Amino acid sequence: MKKAEKTELTKKKILHQAMQKFGSKGYRGASLNAICEAGIPKGLLYHNFKNKDALYLACVAECFRALTNCFKEAKIGNDLEKYMRVRMAFFNEHEMEARIFFDAVLQPPEALYDQISDLKKEFDALNKTIYQQVLYSIELREGITQGENTAHPDGDGHCNSFCRIFVQHIPDALPSSEFHADGHGVFRYLLQHGL
């Protein structure tokens, strides 16, 4: 086996263990020592990753990459219900990735906020594209242009349709009343971030 292949296998092994620890304990609760207890020599970990932050960011990057690729492969188009089904299926099949994803999006470590924002740019762009495709597929009221539709998605009732579809797919663990409290603003935030 070539050195590059061995290095890649080592990184994958470290990332797998890190995903388990960050997924189950979160950024704040996971430690490099706990990751090393899973059979990874500390020197090898530090040879491949500078510190806990670098390892966590590698896990976050992998989560965004995997979810983004899942959406691209599903060819969502303007089908918001399909978007929700694909997203929920991904999170159900990838429990640790889902936990890291939500931790990074909803409670990012303050010191890593900018790096996480950079890591999710492609994911955010894909969500924006899907959102725009959904908006462009809606028949508009007379006198409303597509430009107005996308510039003000909470106006003119379009977001109400999205909210009805969205609320049908909220996991049982999340009380839907929380999502109605701020109405359209919460919905736009959740859609934009793929939650």
C-alpha positions in Angstrom: 0.0 0.0 0.0 1.3 3.4 -0.9 2.0 6.0 1.7 -0.8 8.3 0.4 -3.3 5.5 0.5 -2.3 4.6 4.1 -2.6 8.2 5.1 -6.0 8.4 3.6 -7.2 5.3 5.4 -5.8 6.6 8.7 -7.7 9.9 8.3 -10.9 8.0 7.5 -10.5 5.9 10.6 -9.8 9.0 12.7 -12.8 10.8 11.2 -15.1 7.8 11.8 -14.2 7.7 15.5 -14.5 11.5 15.7 -17.9 11.4 14.1 -19.0 8.9 16.7 -17.7 11.1 19.6 -18.8 14.5 18.2 -22.1 13.0 17.2 -22.9 11.5 20.6 -21.3 14.2 22.8 -21.3 17.3 20.7 -18.4 19.6 20.2 -18.3 20.7 23.8 -18.6 17.2 25.3 -16.2 15.3 23.1 -12.5 15.1 23.7 -9.5 14.0 21.8 -8.6 11.6 24.6 -12.0 9.9 24.2 -11.4 9.6 20.4 -7.9 8.1 21.1 -9.4 5.6 23.6 -11.1 4.0 20.5 -7.7 2.7 19.4 -6.2 5.7 17.7 -2.7 6.7 18.9 -2.6 10.3 20.0 0.5 11.0 17.9 -1.2 9.7 14.8 -4.2 11.9 15.5 -2.1 15.0 15.9 0.0 14.1 12.8 -3.2 14.3 10.8 -5.2 17.0 12.6 -3.8 20.1 14.3 -6.2 20.1 17.2 -9.8 19.4 18.3 -11.1 22.3 16.3 -9.5 21.0 13.1 -10.9 17.6 13.6 -14.4 18.9 14.4 -14.3 21.1 11.3 -13.3 18.1 9.2 -16.4 16.2 10.6 -18.6 19.2 9.9 -17.3 19.5 6.3 -18.0 15.8 5.8 -21.6 16.2 7.1 -22.3 19.2 4.7 -20.6 17.4 1.8 -22.6 14.2 2.3 -26.0 16.0 2.7 -25.3 18.3 -0.2 -24.4 15.3 -2.4 -27.6 13.5 -1.3 -29.7 16.5 -2.4 -27.9 16.7 -5.7 -28.3 13.0 -6.4 -32.0 13.2 -5.6 -32.5 15.9 -8.2 -35.0 17.8 -6.0 -35.9 20.5 -8.6 -38.9 22.4 -7.2 -40.4 19.6 -5.2 -40.4 20.8 -1.7 -42.0 17.6 -0.3 -39.3 15.6 -2.0 -36.7 17.9 -0.4 -38.2 17.2 3.1 -38.4 13.4 2.5 -34.8 13.2 1.3 -33.6 15.4 4.2 -35.4 13.3 6.8 -34.2 10.0 5.2 -30.6 11.3 5.3 -30.9 12.3 8.9 -32.6 9.0 9.9 -29.9 7.0 8.1 -27.0 9.1 9.3 -27.6 9.7 13.0 -24.2 10.9 14.0 -23.9 13.2 10.9 -27.3 14.6 11.7 -26.3 15.5 15.3 -23.1 17.1 14.1 -25.0 19.0 11.4 -27.6 20.4 13.9 -24.8 21.2 16.5 -22.9 23.1 13.8 -25.9 25.0 12.5 -27.8 25.7 15.7 -25.1 25.9 18.3 -21.7 26.4 16.6 -18.7 26.9 18.8 -18.3 30.7 18.8 -14.6 30.5 17.8 -15.5 28.3 14.8 -18.5 30.3 13.6 -16.7 31.8 10.5 -15.1 28.5 9.5 -18.4 26.7 9.7 -20.1 29.4 7.7 -17.4 28.9 5.0 -17.9 25.1 5.1 -21.7 25.4 4.5 -21.6 27.9 1.6 -22.2 25.2 -1.0 -25.0 23.7 1.1 -26.6 27.1 1.6 -26.3 27.9 -2.1 -28.0 24.7 -3.0 -30.8 25.4 -0.5 -31.2 28.9 -2.0 -31.5 27.4 -5.5 -34.1 24.9 -4.4 -36.1 27.6 -2.6 -36.0 29.8 -5.7 -37.1 26.9 -7.9 -40.0 26.3 -5.6 -40.9 30.0 -5.7 -40.7 30.2 -9.5 -43.0 27.2 -9.8 -45.8 28.9 -7.9 -48.5 30.7 -9.9 -48.4 34.3 -8.9 -51.3 36.6 -8.2 -51.9 39.2 -10.9 -49.6 42.1 -10.7 -46.8 40.3 -8.7 -43.6 39.6 -10.6 -41.1 36.8 -9.9 -38.6 39.4 -8.7 -41.1 40.6 -6.0 -41.9 37.0 -5.2 -38.3 36.0 -4.5 -37.4 39.4 -2.9 -40.3 39.1 -0.4 -41.0 35.4 0.1 -43.1 36.1 3.3 -45.5 38.4 1.5 -48.4 37.5 -0.8 -49.2 34.2 1.0 -46.6 32.0 -0.7 -44.8 31.2 2.5 -48.1 30.0 4.0 -48.2 27.2 1.4 -44.6 26.3 2.3 -45.4 26.3 6.0 -48.3 23.9 5.6 -46.1 21.5 3.7 -43.2 21.9 6.1 -45.2 21.4 9.2 -46.4 18.0 7.9 -42.7 16.9 8.0 -41.6 18.2 11.3 -40.2 15.4 13.4 -42.5 14.4 16.3 -39.8 15.5 18.8 -40.2 19.1 17.7 -43.5 20.7 18.7 -44.9 22.4 15.7 -46.2 25.3 17.8 -42.6 26.5 18.2 -42.4 26.8 14.4 -45.6 28.9 14.2 -44.5 31.4 16.9 -42.5 33.5 14.5 -44.3 32.2 11.4 -42.6 32.9 8.1 -39.3 34.1 9.5 -38.6 30.8 11.3 -39.7 28.9 8.2 -37.4 30.8 5.9 -34.5 30.3 8.3 -35.2 26.6 8.6 -35.5 26.1 4.8 -32.4 28.1 4.1 -30.3 26.0 6.5 -31.9 22.7 5.5 -33.4 22.0 8.9 
